[in-house]
Amino acid sequence: MSRDDLRKPAATAPPEPPHPSRWLALGILTLALLLVAVDATVLGLAMPFLTDDLQPSATQLLWIGDVYSFVIAGLLVSMGSFGDRVGRKKLLLIGAAAFGGLSVLAAYASTPSMLITARALMGVAGATLMPSTLALIRNLFTDPRERSFAIGVWGAASTAGAAVGPVVGGILLEHFWWGSVFLINLPVMAVLLIVGFKLLPESRNPDPGPWDLTSVMFSLVGMIGVVYAIKELAAHGARPAAFAAGALGLACLYAFVRRQHRLPAPLLDMRLFHNRGFSAAVLADLLTVLGLSGLIFFLSQFLQMVQGRSPLQSGLSELPAMVGAVAAGLCAGMAARRFSVRLVVAGGLAAGGLALAAMSGLTPGTGYPLIGAVLLIVGVGAGFSFTVTADVILSSVPGEEAGAAAAVSETAYELGAALGIALLGSIVTGVYSGLTLPAGLPPDAVSHAQDSLAGAVEVAGKLPAPNADALLVAAQASFTDGLRLAATVGAVVLLAAAVWSWRMLHGTKLDGARTAH
């Protein structure tokens, strides 16, 4: 298929008959996505335990948290295009096997550097899974309304995984060591490999052209360079290394875009971004995740080390977000057809932003009703927004390019998560680093306590009761101040995304909608 053929709407092709096992196949695909989502959030709950065991520095702790998302963001476009070429089913199964093996390496990591390396390699495997699942859904469900519901299930699985992760992790951490949170991947991947091999249909672009390795390197180096620079600038201020990394990353991304315009068979057809709805949906996803991820990453630590909940209690405390997102995701497509795409997306983002704004009054003693209500509303807003924007993105391209389009959607998600952890996480870390410690602490204890809240908790456990209590009160108050500021910034980002979506998604509608308001 030539590049000019991409200009033709997908509806010009004869309708394909529905796949007889499409709903069972959807179950297998959501299982893969559920696992990746669980893995991304379960680590936050395990942070206090692995910090105590591996003794990472503050910088290493941030890398353990965000290197997974960095690598995924750098490789998603390349892997989405690769799946279009070699087969999405094949890539999904290969990635699942690799993900399982690397989970063992992460579980038994004995040093911070080993864990960071394992997480980075898991990011490579994760980049093969995520676009494959959404692209296969695009080709399994040819009826627009069925596809919207399937995408809702897919999105619900993603959010459910993010919420179930802390619960599963909490149960494991109550009885086992922190590495067990990675070993839960093994049985799930085994089921995915066995059942997926027999059930999932293969799909690929019949005439994809060669896979350009130069473009792959430009995309990888560009994404990681830019995100690393933002992380370093936010955490440590203006440093030559951060500017150098940012300049290299921007240069590589510029070269990537230029190269895609010249290639007869690009990894990513840049003309997709000429579609106003496609571009608006991608940016809305990025800003939404950016506004939410930093808060979610640090909320588990707040619930455990500030409010004294157990890992399991902390995980259960975050379940309202899953309930809201699942309920909203399953009816998002119907709501977007009944009202309008921009109303559902912008309304969901605005609701989430206002809920986060309520966290600006957070204190160490804030009761759970407020926290639970915020999580529920944020979940509902995210469920509406993510589901509809994913549908808009996939509906904008023909089935042959589904992998590349799905990769753009997932890249926005992962890049937003990485930026959110880097920027909002750095706000928490920066505010915390300025805490005033009680007098009389040994110099090594001062340094360890100022590194992180987990470090302060560890130091307090070795001090006499009066000094320990004073240290914990100061550390918990400082951490809460940082979390409160991060929530405020996140609220501003979500409200800005709501305004952007309302303006840019005007006239955008899903396939099968009667009208666009």
N, C-alpha and C positions, 0 to 999 in steps of 0.2 A: 504494500500500500504506500503510495507517495504521500509527501507532506501536504500536497494540495487536497488530498482526500480527507484530511482531518478537518477541513473547513465544512465538510458536509455533515449535517446533523445525523446523530445516530438513528433517528426515527426513519431515515430513508431506507434502511435495510429491512428485509422482511422480518416480521416478529418471530423469534425463536420459541419453540415449545418449552414449557417449564421443565426443569430437571426433576425427575420423579423422586429423587432422594434429597431435594434441596433443603428441607427442614432438618433432616438428620445431619446433613453436611454442615448446616449452620451451627448445630450443637457442637460439632467437632471444632469448628473455627473459633467459636466463642470460648471453648476450653483453652485453646492456645492463647488467645488474648487475655483471658482471665489469669492465666499463669504469669504472663509478662507484667500485668498490672499488679498482681499480688507481690511479685518480686520487687517492684519499684517502691512499694510502700512499707513492706514488712521490715525493710532495713532500718527505717527511722525508729521503729520500736526497739530494735536490737542495739541501737547506737550506745546506750549506757553500758551494756554488757560487753560489747566488743571494745569499747573505750577502756574499760577496766582491765580487759585481758591483753589487748595488743598495745595499749598506751600510745595511740597516734597523737601527733601534734595537731593543733587547731587547723592548720592547712591540710594535713593529711586527712583529717576528719571530713572536711568539705569535699576533698577529692573522692573519698570513699562514697560520699552521698551523691555526687553529681557526675563522675566520670562515665557512668553507665549511660546517662542521658546525653552527654557530650558526644560519645562515639556513635550512639544511635542516630542523633541528629545529623552527624557528618556523613553517615552511610545510607540513610533511608532512600534518598533519591536514586542513588546508584543501585541499591538492592531492589527497589521497586522496578526500575528499568531492566535489571538483570532477570527478575522473575518474568517480566513480559517476554523475554527472549528465550530462556531455558525452560520455562514452565513454572507456574506459581505453586502447584502442588509439590513438585520436586524440590523447589527452594524451601518451601515450608517444612517439609519433612527433614531435609538436611539441617536446617536451622534448629529444628526441635531436638535432634540428636546431639548437636553441638552444645545447645543450651543446657541439656541435662548433664553432659560430661563436665562442663565448666562450672556448673553449680557445685559439684563435688570439690573442685579445686578451691572455690570460694569458701565452702564450709570448713575446710581444713587448713585455711590460710593461717600461717604462724607469725606473720609480720604485717604491718600496715601496707608495705610496698607490695607484698604478695596478694593481699586482698584487693588493692587498687588495680593491679594487673588482671586479676581474675574478673573483676567487675567490668574492666574495659573490654576484655574478650567476650564476656557475656553480652555487652552492648553490640558487638559485631554480630553475634548470633541473633540477638533480639531484632536487629535491623532487617534480617531475612524473614522474620515471622510477621511483623506488624503490617507492612503493606500487602503481603500475600493474603492475609485474612480478609481485608477489606476489598481487595481486587477480585478475589474469588466470589465474594458476595455479589459484587457488581455483575458478574457474569452468570452466577447461578440464578439470580432473580431478575427475569426480564420484564415482569409486570411492575410498573412504577410504585403502586401502592404496596404490593408485597415487599418490594425492595426497601421502601421507607420503613416498614415494620421490622424487616430484617436488620437494617442499619440501627434501628432503635434497640433491638436485642443486642447487637454488637456493642453499641455505646453503653448500654446498661451493664454488660459484662465487664467492660473496661472500668466503669465507675464502681461496680460491685467488687471487682478485684482490688481496687484501691482501698475500699472500706473493709473488705473481708481480710485483707492482708494483716492488719493489726490484730484482728480477732484470732486468726490462726496463729500468728506469731506470738500473741499473748499466751495462748494455750501451750505452745511449744516451750516458750521461755519460762513458763512456770515449772516445767519439769526437766528441760534439757538445756544444753549450752547453746550459745548464740548461733553456731553454725547450723543448727537444725533448721533454721528458717530457710536455708537454701536447699536442704535435702528434700523438702516437700515437693520440689520440682520433679524429682525422678519418677514417682508413680504416675503423675499427670502426663509427663512426656512419653512414658511407655504406652499409655492408653492412646495418646494422640498418634504415635507412630503406627501402632497396630491397626487401630480402627481407621485412621485417616488414609493409610495406604490402600485399604480395601474400598472405602466409601467415597472419598473426595474425587471429583472429576478433575482431569488436567485441563488447563487453559493457558494459552500463550498468544502473543501477537504472531500471526502467520507470516508476516514479512517485516521483521523488526530492524534489520540492518545490524551491523557489527556493534559490539559493546566497547565503547571508547574508554580505555584505561586512563588516558590523560585527563578526561573529564572527571573520572572517579577521583583521581588524586586532587584535582582542583577543588572539587566539592568537599572532600574530607578535610584537607588542610585549611580551606577557607572557613568552614564552619567551626572547626575546633579552634583555629587561630582567633577568630572574632569573639567567640564565647569565652575563651581563656583570658583574652585581654579585658573584657568587661568584668569578669570575676576578679582579676588581679587589681584592676583600678578601683573596684568597689571595696575590696578587702584591705588593700595596702596603699591606695593612693597612686599618684603619678610616679611610675617607675619606668626606666628605659625598656626593660624586658616586656612590659605590658604594651607599650606603644609599638614595639617592634613586632610582637605577635599580632596585634590588631592590624597593623599595616600589611603584614604578610597575608593575613586572612582576607582582608578586603581586596587585595590585589588578586588573590586566587579566585575569589567569588566573581570579580569582574571578568577575569579570564574565562571562567566557567560559562558565564552568560554569553560572552562574545563567541566562544567556541560553539555553544549550542545553536546560535544563529547561523553559523557557517556549515555545520555538519548536515549532510543529507538525511541522516537518521540519528537525531540527537537523543541523549539520555532523557532530556526533558524539553518538550516543545514549549519554548518561552511564550509563544503566542497564546497559550492558555491564560496567561495573566492579562491579556487584552479583554477577556471576559470580565465585566465588572462584578458580577455575582461571585465568580470564582475567586478573584483577588480579595474581595471584601470578606468572604467566608474564611479564607486562609488567614488574613490578618486578625480577624475576630478571634479565631482559635488561638493564635499566638498570644494575643493580649490577655485573653481569658485565663489561660494556663499560667502566664507570667504573674497575674494578679493573685492566683490561688496557691500556687505550688510552694512558695516560701513559707506561707502560713501553715499549710498542711504538714510540711516537712518538720517544722518545729513544734507543732501542737502536741504531738505524742510526748515530746520531752517535757513540755509544760504540764501535761496531765500526770506524768509519772514523777518528775523530780521537783515540781513546784507544788502540786496538789496532792502528791503522795499516793496516787493510784497504782495498783499493780499493773503489769503489762496486759493481762487479760481485761481488767477493768478499763484500761485506756482504750484498748481495741473496741470494746463494746460501746464505749462513750462516743466513738466516731461513726457508729452505724447509722444515725439519722441521715448523714450525707448520702449513703448508699440507698436508703429507702426513697429519699426524694429524687435522686438521679434516675433510679430504675423506673419509678412511676412516671416521671416526666418523659424519659426517653421512649417509653413504649407508646405514648400518645402524642409525641412531638410532631410526627409526620401528619397525623390527622389534624392537629391544631394548626399547622402551617398551611394546610390546604383550606381549612375552614376560615381562617382569618388571613394571615399573610406571613411570609417568611420573615420579613423585617420586624414585624410585631412580636413574633415568638422569640427570635434571636435577641433583639434589643431588650425586650421585656425580661427575658431570663437573665441577661447580663446586668441590667439595672437592679433587679431583685437581689442578685448575688452581691453587687457592690454596696447596696444599702445594708445588707446583712453584715458584711464585713465592717462597715462603718460603725456598727454597734459594738464591735470588739475594741474600739478606741477607748472604751471605759474599762477594759479588762484589768483586774487586780489579782494577786495571788489567791484571794479568798472569793473570787467570783463564783457564784453558784452554777450548778450544771444546767438548770433550765435555760439560762441565756446562751450558754455554749451549745447546747443541743438544738435550740431554735435556730441559731446562726447556721449550724451545720446542715440542718434540714432545708432551710431556704437556699443556701448555697448549692446544695445538691440538686434541688428542683431547677434552679436557674441554669446550672451547668448541663443538666440532662436535656433541657429544651435546646440550649444553644448548640452544644456539641453534635447532637443528633441531626439537627436541621442543616447545620453547616457542612457536615460530612455528606449528607444527601445532595446538597447543592454542588459540592465539589465533584462527586462521582457522576452526577447527571450532566455535567458540563463537557464530558469527553465520551468518545466511542469506547466500546468494550475493549478494543485492542490496546488502548492506552490506560486501562484501569489501574495497572500497577504503578505507573508513574504518577497518576493523579492521586492515588491513595497514599503514595510516598510523600507527596507535597503536603497532604493533610496531616500525616503523622509527623513530618518534619516540623511543621508549625507547632504541633503539640509538644514534641520533645525539646525543640529549641526554646519554647516558652517555659517548659519545666526547668531546663538548665539555667536559663536567664533568671527565672524566678528564685531558684535556690541560690544562685550567685548574688543577685542584687538584694532581694529581700532577706536572704540568709545573712548577707554581709551587714545589713542594717542591724539585725539581731546581734550578730557577733560584735559589731562595732560599738553598739550601745553597751553591751555586756562588758567589753574590755575596759570600760571606764568606771567599773564599780569600785567603790571605796571599801577596802577591807579593814576589819578590826585590827587594832594594834597588837603587836606581840607575836605575829606569825613568823615562822622560820622563812628565810628567803626562798628556798625551794618550794615551800608550800604556797607562798604568794604567787610565784610564777605558774604553778600548776592550777591554782584556783582561778587565775585570770584567763587561762586558756579557754575554758569552757565550763558550763554549769556542771557537767558530769565530773570534771576535775575538782570543782569545789565540793561536790557531794563526797567524792572520795577522800579529799583532804579532811573534811569535817568528821568523817568516820574515825580519824586517827587523833582527834583533838579532845581535850577535856570538854565536858558538857557546856559550860558557859561560852567558851570560845567557839565551839562547834555551832551552837545555836546562833550566835552573832554572825558567823560566816554564812550560814545557810540563809538567814533572813536577808542579808545584804545581796547574796548571789541570786536568790529567787526574785527579789524585787528588781534587780538590774535586768535579769533575763526577761521578766514580764514587761518592763519598760520597752525593751527592744522588740518584743513580740507585738506590743500595742502599736508601736510606730510602723512596723512592717504591715500590720493589718490595715492601718490607715492608708498607707501607700498603695496596698493592694486594692482597697476600695476605690481609690482615685483611678487606678488603671482600669478596673472593671466598668466604672461609670463612663470613662472616656471611650472604652470599647463599645458600650451601649449606644452612645451618641454616633460613633463612627458607623456602626451597623445600621442604625435607623436611617442614616443619610445615604449610605452606599448600597444597601440592599433594596432600595426602592424599585419596584417593578420586577424583582426576582421572584420566581415561583417554582415549585416543584413540579415534576412531570405528573400530569393527571389533575392538576389544580384547575378549578373552574375560572378563578379570577385572581388578579394580583392587585392588592390595595396599595 
